[in-house]
Amino acid sequence: MSEREHGVSATDGVTTARPGAGPPAAAGTTRDWSAETLRDALDRTSRWLLGYRERVGSLPVLPRTAPGEIRAALPARAPRDPEPFERVLEDFERLIVPGLTHWNHPGFLAYFASATRGPSVAAELMIAAVGVNAMLWRTSPAATELELVVVDWLREALGLPEGLRGVILDTASTSSFTALLAARERAGERVRETGLAGGPPLAVYVSDQAHSSLEKAAIAGGLGRAAVRRIPTDRGFRMDVDALARAIADDRSRGVRPALIGATAGTTSTASVDPVAPIARVAEDTGAWLHVDAAYAGSAALLPELRDRFEGWERADSIVVNPHKWLGTSLDCSVLFFRDPAPFREALALTPAYLASEDGEVVNLMDFGLPLGRRFRALKLWVLFRCVGVDGLAASLREDIELARRFANRIERHPRFRLLAPPSFSTVCFRAEPGAAPATDEVADALNRRVLERVNRRGRVFLSHTELDGRYVLRLSIGSVHTRPTHVEEALAELDAAVEAELGSPGGPGE
Ligand code: PLP
């Protein structure tokens, strides 16, 4: 690029603007923005951000955009010349925001929430400001040590035993995959050196309700889908422990080694909790690695009154809890706890010459996962704990659970809806019933699809669906700090209106 394009001479300093090259807001006059330009951009951004958070509840939760529409509105090539930030922010508001699904909308009641509390917004700014990479202790001692400290704060707050350590990764999928790699190393024979070929076949056991990330981990970890045993669940969607024991015994009799049992505390569909204590006994008896996927519900262990639901998880080899699901940190923040760091190191530590350090007895976080570069995620948890406090976090979880309980009660009493699973934590599965005339499952499924479509199209709330016993089921989950009782009332009103439009008011025809 020419001197003209950059606005700096080849010899002057990298941050010195060429006289007469234009106002600082035009950017590009230096390698980086001047302090003045950055201040202006931050002022604009924070004004925008505050306004957005205030008005997000009045926007449709789901965007009304057709596939490809946003892409078509954007230039095919990056600009060659710098543009003022003001214009970028305008385009963000004009082109991008209308195409967003608003996860911070108070009516976001789909999937598991991931809403950002104020302290996490501030923490993200701090993370960007320092931009450190916590791959090695020396590449940012404070980031490494803060990560160890906040993971331990979380462990203690969740009532997990001392001695359990952990790291912060991006997502539960990565955390579970990492656990599988450690389990694979322990169960296999020199997998690190020779791979899986030639070693004993390994198997993974999860319930038929487990999240797909466990299966994906088996695929990515070279075990293959065929190595995943989907263990049936009981009427409460909890893993059948006898069936688990039988599956392992069967495998062992054929020379297949049980590498990992994945128990779930808070399944994705119904938030059911597998019987972790008896599963732990099976794991101990068979030598299988026990991984507990508590990505969503694990946060609820902050509440002493709910701790017994997690009984046995303290015996796990590894546990994943996602603060970005229910504690209000921004995506991404997934904590992987483990009892013994050795299998992680054995599976994943690899230090090329250019990363070798002579710092002595330090923890290098790159040794515990696949990525080398690591964001300073610990700051999000630190700021959250400091600014909200454990009791504050617990109080909002209690509110969410109470809101879900009230919603479930209303559904239970509703003439047109029926609960499809016991409400669990802050998640409720239910279904509209076609009415007095007997209807096939297909007719009922189609009705529920249409009800959900009607509700979500209106944009006041966003609910999702799942499948239970092969049937299409509606699902509401509360996990956003922005959701208040009025929004749950609104969800009920929307559901009411949608089912009435489909079936007519009691006694009358539908639309
Ligand atoms: N485990 C459970 C139980 C989940 O519900 C989910 C996602 O909702 C995941 C794992 C995957 O989470 P992530 O998006 O952090 O990979």
Boltz pocket constraint, residues with backbone or C-beta under 6 A from the ligand:
constraints:
  - pocket:
      binder: B
      contacts: [[A, 112], [A, 170], [A, 171], [A, 172], [A, 173], [A, 174], [A, 211], [A, 213], [A, 264], [A, 266], [A, 267], [A, 268], [A, 293], [A, 294], [A, 295], [A, 296], [A, 322], [A, 334]]
      max_distance: 6.0
